[in-house]
């Protein structure tokens, strides 16, 4: 086993264990856990089969295998960014709905207080 292979395998193990622990502690939610688990699996596969990157680069016509790795990483980060953007939009809509519900409840409470005051003091009309 060469030093580079051992380092790659150790790095892949750290990535997978970190993802597993974050999912276990619920730091990462389900949909995001799938994405990060995929990252961990790809990392392990790259560590176990270092020649796979060379083969994939030859098959795609890319001269430098590291460029393919950077491209794959860029696409992965782009997908994560899209996923996070969609989640932010969903949370904004939910926050707006909660704010509207709170405002309606405040108005309803205010109206009930006015009705209660009117019933308590009927002579002021």
Buried (B, 14 or more C-beta within 10 A) or exposed (E): EEEEEEEBBEBBBEBBEEBBEBBEEEEBEEEBBEBBBEBBBBBBEBBEEBEEBEEBBEEEEBEEBEEBBEEBEEEBEEEBEEBEEEEEEEEEEEEEEEEEEEEEEEEEEEEEEEEEEEEEEEEEE
